[in-house]
Amino acid sequence: MIANGREMIMEGDENSGADARITVQPWMETDGIKRVLAAITADGKEARFVGGCVRDASLERPVKDVDIATPEIPDRVMELLEAAGIKALPTGIEHGTVTAIIGDETYQITTLRRDLTTDGRRATVAFTEDWRADAERRDFTFNALSATPGGRVYDYFNGLQDLNDRVIKFVGDAGERIEEDRLRVLRFFRFIGTLGMRIGRTGDLEACIQAAPQLTELSGERIRDEIMKILSSEMHSDAVRMMRKHGILEHILPEIGEPAALAPLESLETGTAGLESVRPDPIRRLACILDTDDEGVESVCQKLVLTNKEKRRLKALHRPGWRADPDISAADFERVLQRLGPEIILDLILIDWAHSLVEASRPSRGHAEKRRALIAMTESWEAKEFPLNGHDVMALGIEEGPEVSKHLDAVEAWWEEGGFTAGRTACLARLKREVEDLAATPDPP
């Protein structure tokens, strides 16, 4: 079998699930990994790498998180780690997970388990020494892989072949797997986006569609994590398009509209349009496809539990008060940069550019060059510091309150119109005239 150019050497039999061998890689032999493995196998029980690290190693993708499984019960895992001088934390001990800490590195170690009951969000588990039983409770065939420290891969559900064919399949019955954890609906589309998978069985997709109404029962944090991973993925436009087409998004994010602009936006972000300095960004991509009003944007912020910084950014992109006009003058563009900041301006240019590529049958080369020039200005822009503050206004006899901001805003607008050249002395003189003019204005009858 060949997976992504790597030969998988067949060995073992159907019952054992031992199907292949992967080359031992550097992440499998770090000092930390060796110490952890030595500790938890001290009683003679086997330990294996499981899940995503085995999947990614088989695909020759970078391995970021290393998960380890063992038949040892959690309390014994804690004892073995501590006996080896390794700090151990019971981070999810009711589900069998212990975290080992060595320096700045952390390692998740989980006891083999099987589900007893589940409500679609949380499961009650029983510990086991059966590796296949543990694999049966995992979501997709390629996530049920496990590998020994020597590189021997155990593949109970033909996950290696599915990786080779680039298809996504649930382990066993899709409806049962989703019933165990409804987040698996979103993970299904996430792996389509991150790994470029095709749907292997129409029944798996149908199970996701049927379970979509129950996604609202999941926590906002869990939904947010999956949505952001989808939007950060290489094939995110395909994943979002499928989720919208099949009614998945209407239950959790009905504010998302037609995703056609995602593909050209990705092209702009990833450098294929000659913008090497621009990087992909999930919040920008989300803003690009929202089709809603201010109340809808607020709802998205709440449902995805966005940080305050992310909320401010998404709202600023939704209603910025400026359209990314490629014909804007340099002076006007500097004023917009000063008001909104280069990060928001960059986002607006890219989003507008992406939508224009969808709408225009023959995109203007001239406009493309102008947009590149505007992006170059955002990269070199340094915000100008307005030389006055509220104390300067109050020093002229204005009491603290809305009038202070009103006077500051008026002088700042004058300062911007003048190209930010007026210094503190000139701005103070302008402020004094503003205050005097207001004092001389008769009150309305």
Number of C-alpha atoms within 10 A of each C-alpha: 14 14 17 14 11 14 14 19 13 13 15 12 9 11 8 13 19 19 20 19 19 19 14 14 13 7 16 19 13 10 11 19 20 12 16 21 20 16 20 26 16 12 11 9 11 16 23 24 22 24 24 19 24 27 22 18 16 25 18 14 13 10 16 10 13 18 19 24 24 26 22 25 18 23 14 12 26 24 15 21 24 15 12 14 12 19 15 21 16 17 14 14 16 13 21 23 23 23 21 24 17 17 9 5 9 17 18 18 31 25 25 26 26 23 17 11 12 13 11 19 15 13 16 13 16 15 19 17 17 13 21 22 15 19 25 19 17 20 25 25 26 28 22 28 29 30 24 19 18 14 18 22 27 28 24 24 23 17 23 27 17 19 22 16 15 18 20 24 27 26 22 16 13 22 18 16 21 22 18 22 18 25 23 23 27 24 18 23 29 25 21 25 23 17 19 18 21 16 15 15 13 9 15 20 20 14 18 24 15 13 18 23 16 15 22 14 12 15 14 17 13 13 19 17 13 20 22 18 18 25 24 20 21 18 22 28 23 19 24 26 16 16 19 18 12 15 16 23 21 16 13 21 18 16 18 21 16 15 21 19 21 26 19 21 24 23 15 21 20 17 14 11 14 12 15 11 11 16 11 18 15 16 18 21 25 17 20 27 19 20 15 16 12 11 9 16 21 14 15 23 20 13 17 21 18 17 11 10 8 13 19 13 18 24 15 16 21 18 12 15 9 11 12 19 16 19 12 13 9 11 13 13 19 24 18 16 21 18 14 15 16 21 12 18 25 21 22 23 18 24 23 18 23 21 19 16 18 16 12 9 8 9 13 11 9 11 14 15 12 15 21 18 13 22 21 14 17 19 14 9 14 13 12 13 8 16 16 17 11 15 11 16 22 14 9 12 9 16 11 12 10 9 15 17 14 12 19 20 12 13 22 19 13 16 20 20 14 12 13 18 12 16 12 12 11 13 20 17 11 19 22 17 13 15 16 12 11 12 10 8 8 8 7 4 3
